[in-house]
Amino acid sequence: MVDHAVSKTELEEAPMEMVIGLDLHRSQITFKTVDLRTGEVQRGRIYPGAREAVREWLDRFEPGTDAHFALEGTTGWRFVVEEIQRRDLTAHLADPAELSTLRGPNGGPRPTTPTAS
């Protein structure tokens, strides 16, 4: 089962056609896709977070689409990357330890400018 919402946004020119962020959890995978050709943004979840559901979800990407997927190297990442690569799409794996240094104290991004204490 895949739940999702769609919105449009203006984008700057980019060399790839689609960018997809995946957040892996034990029971589901949440996603956000940005179609850089149209500006369409989709958010949703892949449930259950299992190989067959990921395969089914990946069917939406036409062969030859230049789609890039970003995900953390957490539990369950290997089969997701295998399925992405099986479709000749591109996976970018991030190291969770390196990402944690980029997050602020509440799990969000760190400010880029100093803030008053």
N, C-alpha and C positions, 0 to 999 in steps of 0.2 A: 504494500500500500504506500502511495506517495501523496503527501499533502503538500500544497504549495500555493503561494501568492505571487502575483505579477504586478510590477510597476515599471514605469519608464523614467529614464534620467538622461541628461546630456553628458556625453563623454568626449574626451580628447582622442585624437587619432592614436591607435596602438597597432603594433605589428601582428598581434594575434587576433583571432576572431571571437573567442570566448574565454572567460576566466571563471573558474569555479573553485569555491572554497568548501572544504568538507570538514565537519567536526564529528569525529567518531566517538560513539558511546557504546556501551555493552548491548543495549537493546535497539538502538536506532542510530542513524547517521543524519545529521542536519546538513543542509546545503544552501549555498547562495550562488546563483549563476548570474553573470553579467555578459550579455551578448554585445560585444563592442561594435558590431555592425549596425544594430538597431537601437541600442540603449536600453533594451528590455532587461529588467532585473526579476529574477525568480528566487523565492525562498521556500524552503519546505523541509520535509524529512523523508528518509527512506526507512521503511519499517517492514519487517525486522531488519536489523543491521547485519545481514547475512549475505553470502556470496550471490545466491540466486536473485535476491531483491536488488542488489547492486547491478547485476547483469541486466535485469529488466529495466532499471532506471537508465542505464547507459545506452539503451536502444534509442533514446531520444536524440542522440548525437549522430548526425548524418556521416557516413564514411567520407573521409577527406577533410572534415572540419578541423581547423587548427584550434583545438581546445586545450587549455592548460589547467590542471587540477592541483590545488595546494592543500596539503594535509599534514598534521603532526604525526610523527613516528611513535604513536601510542598503540596500545593493545588493539589488534585487529587491522593494522595498516597494511600488512603484507598482501592479504587477499584482495584488498581494494586496489592497490597499485597493480597487482597482477591483472585484474579485470580491466583497468584503465589501459594498460599497455597492450593487452590482448586486442583491443579495438584500435590500436595504433594512435592513441591519444597520449598526451604528455602529463606525467605526474611529477610534482615537486614535493619532496619530503622534507619537512622541517624538524629540527632537533628540539624536543620539548624543553631541554635544559637551556638552550640558547634563547628560546622564546620567552622563558620565564624572566630572563634579565631585561627583556624589552617591555614587560608589563609593569604597571604601577602597583602600588600597595593594595589596591582593590581588584586586581586582575585585569585592569584596563591598560591602555597605553600610557606610558610615562609622558608628562608634559614636555614639550620641546623648548619652552622658555621657563626660567625660574619663577616660582610662585611665592607669594608672601606667606610666612609662617604664622 
